[in-house]
Amino acid sequence: MKAFTYERAKDPVAAARAAARPGAKFLAGGTNLLDLMKIEVETPTHLIDVQDLGLDRIEKTKEGGLRIGAFATNTALAADERVRRDYGVLSRAIVAGASGQLRNKATTAGNLLQRTRCPYFYDTNMACNKRRPGTGCSAIGGYSRQLAVVGSSNDCIATNPSDMNVAMRVLDATVETVNPEGRTRAIPIADFHRLPGNTPHIETALQPGELITAVTLPRPIRGTHIYEKVRDRASYAFALVSVAAVIQKDGTGRVALGGVAHKPWRVEAAEAAMPQGARAVTATLLADARPTQDNAYKVPLVERTLAAVISQARTA
Ligand SMILES: Cc1cc2nc3c(=O)[nH]c(=O)nc-3n(C[C@H](O)[C@H](O)[C@H](O)COP(=O)(O)OP(=O)(O)OC[C@H]3O[C@@H](n4cnc5c(N)ncnc54)[C@H](O)[C@@H]3O)c2cc1C
């Protein structure tokens, strides 16, 4: 691990100001950042520990939604009785990820920003445009079984690994931030994560130093909330494909996919086809898919997983 300095921030704007320094990074639960520092994929020179900012409450908004403090742990969020009752897809997605111990440390903001699990990103001996811009992508033409089938580019085929992000996308969450000048922003989750294009190292809409302070959920949507994750092992594995859905009695609904793209993948136009079934929805959701030979299996797997989700909703 490379040497770094460390401070504990006491107020959000001061934290943002400190993080605007080149080489500085926020430290939340540390479950992703510290792992990456140990293998020198991330080499920050200064860490700003943001866990003492008191931004961990989950509160009702005046619009009837929920405001989740950036540092609410994944355990607290998944267990919150309002989340379990009104946003079941979020609770289910979170408990489908990682392990109990990790979820006790991992935070809402840290989960939103966790980095890809592309094996070439983790291997500092391999070229990776996301780790070192302009060096090339070893995943293209390499081992790509876990990697993206849609929204990828000639520079990157990595996926976003988060389960929580997929549920946040189907619920139309908003990410709230504060910048080093104290200005706040509300970024719709649809615009928060970026596709790789030719700058795969720029993963989100955040500006230098900008601190996530909360994530807001709109009023609950009625319907059956389902999160279905397909993975290599029954637990403790990232999604090959996942489906977050909220489905109504008449078969209409919303759906987002995990494990297929650089961001949680939702195409609102595809949802018009929900009552016609999984094949029709998948045809639009993955219309622009460019799978590799290794991961072409993900396209039929999405359709089958979605079919299982629709059938669960029918019998719920
Ligand atoms: C073995 C293992 C298995 C896992 N399995 C899964 C899984 O199946 N599904 C899944 O979804 N996840 C899984 N995870 C990932 C885990 O969910 C993430 O590591 C965790 O959510 C990151 O949260 P954190 O608070 O620890 O973030 P950190 O590691 O502290 O931070 C992550 C990033 O976010 C930045 N950051 C943190 N807070 C803020 C903020 N407020 N504003 C701006 N930037 C910020 C940090 O600078 C850093 O770049 C797994 C992790 C491990 C180690």
The ligand as an ORCA input file, in Angstrom:
! r2SCAN-3c Opt
* xyz 0 1
  C     -15.962     -9.705     -0.801
  C     -16.947     -8.650     -1.249
  C     -18.142     -9.052     -1.837
  C     -19.056     -8.069     -2.242
  N     -20.230     -8.470     -2.846
  C     -21.101     -7.519     -3.285
  C     -22.297     -7.889     -3.962
  O     -22.614     -9.066     -4.163
  N     -23.123     -6.897     -4.388
  C     -22.825     -5.581     -4.180
  O     -23.614     -4.715     -4.588
  N     -21.696     -5.213     -3.567
  C     -20.840     -6.144     -3.120
  N     -19.677     -5.763     -2.514
  C     -19.292     -4.345     -2.524
  C     -19.728     -3.593     -1.325
  O     -21.119     -3.452     -1.386
  C     -19.032     -2.241     -1.424
  O     -17.661     -2.472     -1.102
  C     -19.606     -1.215     -0.501
  O     -20.950     -0.948     -0.805
  C     -18.814      0.092     -0.565
  O     -19.264      0.953      0.458
  P     -18.247      1.628      1.473
  O     -19.023      2.541      2.323
  O     -17.401      0.617      2.154
  O     -17.386      2.472      0.436
  P     -15.808      2.928      0.404
  O     -15.005      1.720      0.106
  O     -15.511      3.679      1.682
  O     -15.877      3.941     -0.751
  C     -16.148      3.557     -2.102
  C     -15.945      4.791     -2.992
  O     -16.932      5.772     -2.724
  C     -16.326      7.029     -2.431
  N     -17.217      7.676     -1.457
  C     -17.669      7.131     -0.308
  N     -18.564      7.949      0.261
  C     -18.685      9.033     -0.546
  C     -19.493     10.202     -0.519
  N     -20.359     10.432      0.469
  N     -19.388     11.088     -1.524
  C     -18.538     10.878     -2.539
  N     -17.744      9.784     -2.621
  C     -17.826      8.867     -1.638
  C     -14.948      6.678     -1.883
  O     -14.028      7.756     -2.056
  C     -14.597      5.486     -2.761
  O     -14.129      5.920     -4.001
  C     -18.759     -6.702     -2.065
  C     -17.552     -6.306     -1.453
  C     -16.650     -7.274     -1.051
  C     -15.357     -6.821     -0.410
*
